[in-house]
Each structure stands twice: as structure tokens, then as C-alpha cells.
Amino acid sequence: MPRHPFLTAIVLGLAVSLGPTRSTSTVMSIPDLAALQKMTARFAPADIGADLSTLPASERQALGSLVDAARLVDALFLRQLWAGNSAVLMNLAADGSPLGQARLEYFLINKSPWSALDGDAPFVPGIPPKPEAANYYPADATKTEVEQWISTLDDRSRAEATGFFTVIRRGPDRRLRSVPYSQEYQPDLLMMASALRKAAGLTAQPTLKRFLETRAAAFLSNDYYESDVAWMELDASIEPTIGPYETYEDGWFGYKAAFEAFITIRDDAETRRLSRFSSELQELEDNLPIDPRYRNPTLAASRPSRSSTSSSPRATATVACRRAVQPANDERVVAQKGSKRVMLKNMQEAKFSKVLVPIARTHAGGV
């Protein structure tokens, strides 16, 4: 079996289709073993690790529990992307043939049976077009039906229906209704919360403990405000990002947030270098050759930066999860605390060596 759980696939080129799925997914024949191997070869695998030598025993133990929590994110994301994902994965895992194992490897890279580099074309037989609405809305619903239903709701119900942390399902009467993530994904979130609480009990770092406790509570309450604030105030050697963030998989409205996780170790030396650079950002902003009303007068103050190395990235197939900037979804948190940049140093180094250097050599004539 490939070592996918601790492997990050660095993409040499990425073209993710977000168009209407049932009519615009790329049509191509199901690839055979040779074709699938060529498709997989477009990805350059890179082992991603981190130096844990400076972490005391208590923090290493906390880190282990955080990795346990992050491991649960993959299965949850698979269900968010498509209701049939888990069954396809199990079938591929049971297929010991060379073609079956090749399909499994490519599935784990894409986190689905659709090839992101080929317009989301299916590479497994019997797979329907990629659902534009992912698994956030009923499979038998249409975008128009959901829009019309939302238009009939009162303000509070509309806020829930269009919120980041609810899915839309049909009730026993077949009518649409909002279901909070804390209910829809309860078994997964209970296990994730338990792992976070265990890590909180092990760490000796107050801000990390507070974030883990409040994020565990958020998984069960569906209220992420306090934990988002705690994440913005996090100042610890371990820098975890875990929860529902980016909304790109909701191809209908961009409402619903996908779960993702990074577990990183702060690089203090690089963070100091970033801080030196950050101290100059406001002056650069103030002198941009644009109308002053478009400048941000509080740019540097509201956007702390950290440099980290990823110890065990549980990267989903979404492009967003590979980005180094993570926002809080709650506009109140953004207004109060701004956004936060976590630069993944070893990920960027891998991209440089696996992507930029080969591209540069190609354009330099193979030198």
C-alpha cells in the first residue's frame, strides 16, 4: 500500500472544474493501468516532516493526540464531497489487482474518483459526474428548488440555511431543512473533540490549551466564534488548524465549509524573520501608488504571521487546504482580529524543489 497518509502530492499543474457538474464534466474513457500510471506521474510525491527535538515530552504527547484528531478529517471530508465516496474507497481497497491498486492510489490523491487535472473526469467505472453541490444538499434537489426554499425563510432560518456549518437535507415530509454539522457529522466530531480534549490535557501551553478546548466544544455546539478567536490568539510551539474552513466544494452557492486540518510546529527563527518583514508592511501599504481610500490603515496590526513546519498534514483534495493563509469564517472574528498567516516552510521548500526547479530547468533547456 502507498504511504498516502503522510504524503503530500505536489501538483505540477492544477485545473479544478467548478462548472455545472451534470453537464460539463470532462468526458473521457476510463483509463487503463498504463494511462492511470501516467496520470499519477503528474504528481511529485514529497515526504513532509518536522524537527520535534525541541518539544518537551508533554507537547510531543499532545502532538500525537492532535495527529489522531487530524486523521479523522479525511473520512469526514470524503463524505462532504460525495455520499458515495466511502463505498468507492472500500471497494478499491479490496481490489488487490495492479489496476485496482493504481485506482486506489489515484483516488487517495484526489480524495474522490474524479481526476482534478482532467476536468473532474471519472477514472473508476460506473461513477457519475462529480456533483456540483457536493454532499451539502439533497442529491435529488435542484439549485432552483433550494434557492426558492431559502427565499421563503425568515431571517434566522435563512441565516442557518446559508451558513457555513449546516447541510440541507429532506425531512420525513420531504421538505427541505437545515441540519447543523454537529448533528450531521456527530460521530466523527465526537471522536475529534475527544482527541482535542486529550491534547488539551497534555499540553502545558495556555493558549494552545484554550484553543483545543474551545474548538472541541465548537464541534459539538456548532458555534465556532470563541474557538476562532482563540486560534487567532494562539501563541504556542504547536500550531494546529482543524475544522471547517473553505467553501470551494459548494459549487452551487459557496456557502458550506469543508473540514480540513494542518498540524504544524512553529519555527521560531523563521517567525522572527517574518516579524521583521511584517513590521515594514504598513509603510509599504501607506506608500502604494493608489488612491489612499483603497489602502488598509491597519494592515500590519491585524495580520500576524507565523512560520511553521508541517509535522503531519492531513491535506484534503481541496486546493484551499494547501494554502498557507487560513481565514476565520466568522466576520466578527475577522473584524476583531483580522486574518492570520501560517507559512508552511517545508511545504514551500517541497514545492520549490519539486515544481519550480523542474520548470526552470525545462525553460532553461534542461540545464
ChimeraX attribute file (.defattr): number of C-alpha atoms within 10 A of each C-alpha:
attribute: neighborCount
match mode: 1-to-1
recipient: residues
	/A:1	9
	/A:2	11
	/A:3	9
	/A:4	14
	/A:5	13
	/A:6	16
	/A:7	18
	/A:8	23
	/A:9	22
	/A:10	20
	/A:11	15
	/A:12	16
	/A:13	11
	/A:14	12
	/A:15	13
	/A:16	14
	/A:17	20
	/A:18	19
	/A:19	14
	/A:20	15
	/A:21	19
	/A:22	11
	/A:23	10
	/A:24	15
	/A:25	22
	/A:26	17
	/A:27	13
	/A:28	11
	/A:29	11
	/A:30	15
	/A:31	17
	/A:32	13
	/A:33	15
	/A:34	11
	/A:35	11
	/A:36	17
	/A:37	16
	/A:38	11
	/A:39	15
	/A:40	19
	/A:41	12
	/A:42	14
	/A:43	19
	/A:44	16
	/A:45	16
	/A:46	17
	/A:47	14
	/A:48	17
	/A:49	17
	/A:50	16
	/A:51	12
	/A:52	13
	/A:53	8
	/A:54	9
	/A:55	14
	/A:56	11
	/A:57	13
	/A:58	14
	/A:59	20
	/A:60	18
	/A:61	16
	/A:62	24
	/A:63	27
	/A:64	16
	/A:65	21
	/A:66	28
	/A:67	22
	/A:68	17
	/A:69	24
	/A:70	26
	/A:71	19
	/A:72	19
	/A:73	23
	/A:74	20
	/A:75	15
	/A:76	19
	/A:77	20
	/A:78	22
	/A:79	18
	/A:80	24
	/A:81	23
	/A:82	20
	/A:83	16
	/A:84	16
	/A:85	18
	/A:86	16
	/A:87	11
	/A:88	17
	/A:89	18
	/A:90	11
	/A:91	11
	/A:92	20
	/A:93	15
	/A:94	12
	/A:95	14
	/A:96	12
	/A:97	10
	/A:98	10
	/A:99	17
	/A:100	17
	/A:101	18
	/A:102	21
	/A:103	25
	/A:104	27
	/A:105	21
	/A:106	23
	/A:107	22
	/A:108	18
	/A:109	22
	/A:110	18
	/A:111	25
	/A:112	26
	/A:113	27
	/A:114	22
	/A:115	24
	/A:116	20
	/A:117	18
	/A:118	18
	/A:119	21
	/A:120	23
	/A:121	23
	/A:122	24
	/A:123	21
	/A:124	22
	/A:125	10
	/A:126	8
	/A:127	14
	/A:128	15
	/A:129	19
	/A:130	26
	/A:131	21
	/A:132	23
	/A:133	25
	/A:134	22
	/A:135	22
	/A:136	25
	/A:137	24
	/A:138	16
	/A:139	14
	/A:140	6
	/A:141	14
	/A:142	12
	/A:143	13
	/A:144	10
	/A:145	10
	/A:146	17
	/A:147	12
	/A:148	10
	/A:149	15
	/A:150	19
	/A:151	10
	/A:152	10
	/A:153	13
	/A:154	9
	/A:155	11
	/A:156	8
	/A:157	14
	/A:158	15
	/A:159	14
	/A:160	19
	/A:161	24
	/A:162	17
	/A:163	18
	/A:164	22
	/A:165	23
	/A:166	24
	/A:167	24
	/A:168	21
	/A:169	19
	/A:170	16
	/A:171	11
	/A:172	7
	/A:173	6
	/A:174	8
	/A:175	9
	/A:176	19
	/A:177	18
	/A:178	21
	/A:179	19
	/A:180	20
	/A:181	20
	/A:182	19
	/A:183	15
	/A:184	16
	/A:185	16
	/A:186	14
	/A:187	11
	/A:188	17
	/A:189	24
	/A:190	16
	/A:191	16
	/A:192	26
	/A:193	21
	/A:194	18
	/A:195	23
	/A:196	29
	/A:197	22
	/A:198	20
	/A:199	27
	/A:200	26
	/A:201	15
	/A:202	18
	/A:203	22
	/A:204	15
	/A:205	16
	/A:206	13
	/A:207	18
	/A:208	24
	/A:209	23
	/A:210	19
	/A:211	24
	/A:212	27
	/A:213	21
	/A:214	24
	/A:215	28
	/A:216	24
	/A:217	21
	/A:218	20
	/A:219	24
	/A:220	19
	/A:221	13
	/A:222	16
	/A:223	17
	/A:224	23
	/A:225	18
	/A:226	15
	/A:227	22
	/A:228	24
	/A:229	19
	/A:230	21
	/A:231	23
	/A:232	22
	/A:233	16
	/A:234	19
	/A:235	15
	/A:236	16
	/A:237	17
	/A:238	25
	/A:239	22
	/A:240	25
	/A:241	20
	/A:242	21
	/A:243	22
	/A:244	21
	/A:245	21
	/A:246	23
	/A:247	18
	/A:248	18
	/A:249	25
	/A:250	22
	/A:251	19
	/A:252	22
	/A:253	14
	/A:254	15
	/A:255	20
	/A:256	30
	/A:257	23
	/A:258	26
	/A:259	24
	/A:260	27
	/A:261	26
	/A:262	25
	/A:263	23
	/A:264	26
	/A:265	25
	/A:266	25
	/A:267	19
	/A:268	13
	/A:269	10
	/A:270	15
	/A:271	17
	/A:272	14
	/A:273	12
	/A:274	16
	/A:275	16
	/A:276	11
	/A:277	12
	/A:278	17
	/A:279	12
	/A:280	11
	/A:281	15
	/A:282	16
	/A:283	13
	/A:284	10
	/A:285	18
	/A:286	15
	/A:287	10
	/A:288	11
	/A:289	8
	/A:290	10
	/A:291	7
	/A:292	12
	/A:293	7
	/A:294	9
	/A:295	15
	/A:296	11
	/A:297	14
	/A:298	13
	/A:299	18
	/A:300	19
	/A:301	13
	/A:302	15
	/A:303	15
	/A:304	18
	/A:305	19
	/A:306	23
	/A:307	25
	/A:308	26
	/A:309	25
	/A:310	24
	/A:311	20
	/A:312	25
	/A:313	26
	/A:314	26
	/A:315	25
	/A:316	25
	/A:317	22
	/A:318	21
	/A:319	14
	/A:320	18
	/A:321	20
	/A:322	21
	/A:323	13
	/A:324	18
	/A:325	14
	/A:326	17
	/A:327	16
	/A:328	22
	/A:329	20
	/A:330	15
	/A:331	12
	/A:332	13
	/A:333	20
	/A:334	18
	/A:335	10
	/A:336	11
	/A:337	18
	/A:338	19
	/A:339	19
	/A:340	20
	/A:341	16
	/A:342	21
	/A:343	24
	/A:344	22
	/A:345	19
	/A:346	19
	/A:347	22
	/A:348	14
	/A:349	13
	/A:350	19
	/A:351	18
	/A:352	14
	/A:353	13
	/A:354	18
	/A:355	18
	/A:356	14
	/A:357	12
	/A:358	15
	/A:359	14
	/A:360	12
	/A:361	11
	/A:362	11
	/A:363	10
	/A:364	9
	/A:365	7
	/A:366	9
	/A:367	8
